């Protein structure tokens, strides 16, 4: 719930469904990092992100070594370098299972619609972005990374950001119509291989929905107790229904916690929670 390490959690996920992921401490020499990346035969682009972070903070798609070295030098926290998964469908699949039950439930799927614009043959990328409220907020950031004077051809769709996060302009869409018995079986099978996991959201990419149902996917992150059923952020989704969904999931989280406690898993004490919270706030302040 607090202060979890992305790299430690990914170690629990089966190798066949996760990208190559390397952890580095803040201040690690850039030459040694570049050497390790090369030894793993990671090709650009790659993804760099904090080992403890959320909502897209400090997440970057890096296309060449100079930008990587700059990221290493400027990173205020421990970070991970991850293989970039160039698959067209990005989803967040929420799954839970009570510890004494064999079958769990896929309760939420969010489809991530990346920030993009469509050319008209006359307007620059910047002009196209300024006509779109969601894109306006990203102009200042994107003009540091790409040429926004480019004029896309009429009808050509340009993806501006390839990182599926609200803070980077992605639209979250309700994909609950994709939930099937076959999908639940796939995530039952997968989740039982992740030691101690009963509740959370898989952030993943796949080639198609058909591939997803076959279990062919790459899991970029697995978020636990602090995760949300993100389909509730679909534009126009009822706020009353959103709270109903959240309360339902928090109730289930409590049931799982009590069931695990009966099996010998200790609750976090208030003192421990305060210590973790203080450590996180201090790290954020220095970052």
N, C-alpha and C positions, 0 to 999 in steps of 0.2 A: 504493500500500500504506500510505503514511503521509502524513498532512497534506493529503489531497486536498480540493479545493474542490468542493462540490456544484454551485455555479452554473457553474463553469468546465466541469465534465463535462456538465451539461445543455445548454450551448451547442453541444455536438457532436451532440446528438440532434435529428432533424428536427422542425421547428416543429409539424407537424400532429399529433404524438403526445405533446406535452408541454404542461403548463399554463403560463400566464403566470408568469414568475419574475423577481423584482427583487432585486438585491444591494445591500446597504448596509453601509458601514463602521460599526464601533462608534462611538457618539458623534455620529452624523449627526443634525442638527436634526429634530425630529419634524414640524414644519410642512412642511419640504421633502419628507419621506417621505410624509406624508398627501397632499400635492399631487401627487406622482408616482403614487401609487396611484389617486387620482381621475382623473388624466389617462389612465391605462390602463383606466379604467372597470371596475376590480375591485370587485365587490360583496362585502359580508360574508355569511357568514363567510369568513375567509382563514386561511392557515396561516403561522405564523412559526417559523423554526428556525435554528439556527446554520449558517453556511456550512461550518464544519468541526465535525462532531459525529457522535455515534453512539448507538444504543440508546435513542432517544427523548429524549435529554437536551435540555432547554429547548425542546422542540417543543410548540407550543400552537395550538389552534384558537381564533381570535379573532373575536368576534361583533359588536363595536362599537368605535368610534374611541377611547373612553376606555381600553379595555383595550389597544389597540394602542399608544397613547402610553405607557402604563405599561410595556409590554414593551420599547419602544424605550429608555426611560429606564434600565431595569434590566438590559438585555442586557450581559453581560460580554465579548462577542466580536462579530465581524462576523456579520451574519445575512442571511437571505433572507426575502422575503415572497412567498408563492405562492398562486395561485388555488386555492381549495378545490374538489376534484373530487368532486361528489356523485353517485357511481356506486356501486351496491350490492356489487360484487365486487372485493375487494382481494387481489392475488396477488404473490408474489415468484417470478419466472421466471429460473432460472439457465441461462446459455447459454455455450458455449465453442466455439472453432474454431481449429484449428492454422493458422498464417499461410500455409502453402503449400497449404491445402486450400480447396475451394469450398464444401463442405457442413460445417456445424457440428452441434452436438447440444444439444438442450434436455435437461439432465440432472436437473433438480429443479424442482418447482413446490410452493410452500407456499401454502396457502389460509389467509387471516387471518380468524379468527372473533373479532369485536370483543367486548369485555367488555359483557355485558348480563344483565339479570335479568327474570323474568316475574312480574307482579303476581298477588296472590291476593285483592285487594279489601279486605284488612284491614291488611296490613303496609306500613310506610313503606319508601322506597327504602333507607334506612340499615339497617333490620331485614332486608330481603331480602339486602342485600350481606353482612351479618354471617353469613349462613348458607352463604356460598359462599367457600371458602378463597381463590380467586384474587381475588375482589372485596374481601375484607377489607383487603387490602394497599393498596387505593386509596381507602378511606373518608376518611382525613385529607386527601388531596389534593382529592378531589371535593367535599367539603363546603365548600371555599373557593370553588368555582365554581358550585355549583347547590344548590337546595333539596332536601335529602335527607329532608325530612319529608313529601314528596308520597306519596300512597297510590295506586299504579297500580290500574286496574280488573283484575278477575280475568281471567287469560289474556292480558293485554296485555304484550307484550315491550318493554322499555325498553333502548335502547342507551346505555350510560353513557359510553363513550369511543369516539370516531370516528377515533382515530389508531392504525394497526395496528402496535403495537410491544409486545414482551414486557414491557418495563418499565412499560407502561400497562395491563397486564392482558389483552392479546390472546392467544388460544390459537392456536398454529401447528399446522396440520393438513397431513398428507401428501396432496398433490394430484397425485402422479405418474401416477395413472390418466388424467389429462387430457392427457398427452403423446401427440401424434400426428404423423404425417408432415406434415400440413398446418400444424400449429403450428410445427414445425421450419422449414418453408419461410418462414413469416411472419417468424420471428426471424432466419433467414439474411438475408432481404431487408433487414430493419431494421438489423441489426448491421453489414452491409457499408456502410451510410451513416454509421456512427459511426467517424470516423477513428482508427485505432490501437486499436480495441476488439476483443479476442479472448476475454475471460474475465470473467465477472461476473454480477451479478443485477439484473434490471430489477424495481423495485418499482412496481406499476402498479394502476390501477383500470379496470374495464370494466363495461358494462351487463349482460353475461351471458357465459357460456362460448362461446356461438355468436358473439357479437361479437368475442371474443378470437381465435377461429379466422379471422375475417375481417380481423384486424389493426386492429380498431376499439378503441383503448385510449388511456389517458393515462398517461404515464410520469412519476411524481413524483420518482424518483431512479434513478440508474444507479450501482451500486456495483462497483468493480473488483477488484483482486487481494486485497483484504481481505475480500471477500464470502464468505458461506457458503451452501451448499445447505441452506436452512433447513427443509426438510421433515423433517430429522432430529430436530427438536424436537417432533414429534407425541407427545402423551402416550402413554407405554408403548413408544415406539420403542426397539429394542435398542441398548444403548450400544456393544456390539461391532460391530453393523452401522453405527452412526453413525461410529465411527472408521474403518471400512473405506471409507465414502463420503468422509470427509474426506481420507484418505490418497490415494485415487484422484484427487480433485480437485487436491490439492497436487502430485501427480506430473505431472498434465496442465499445471498452471501452470508447473512447471519446464521442461517440454518447449516450451511456448510462449515462455518467456523465452529459452531457448537458441536457438530458431529466429529470434526477433527480433534477438538479438545477432548472429547470422550475417548479418543484413540491415543491420547497422550501428547498431542501437540499443544504447547503452552500458548496462552494468550500473550500478546505484547502488553507489558505494563504501561501505565501512564507515564512513569519516569522514562522508560525506554522510548516511548513515542515522542516525548518532549525533547529528548536528546537528539533523536534523528531529525526532528523538525528544526531544531536550532542549528544543527550541522548543515542542513540543506539551505536554510535561509542565509547562513553565513557564506556558503559557497556561492549562492546567487548574487549576494551583495558584492563579493570580490570579483565576480565575473562581469 
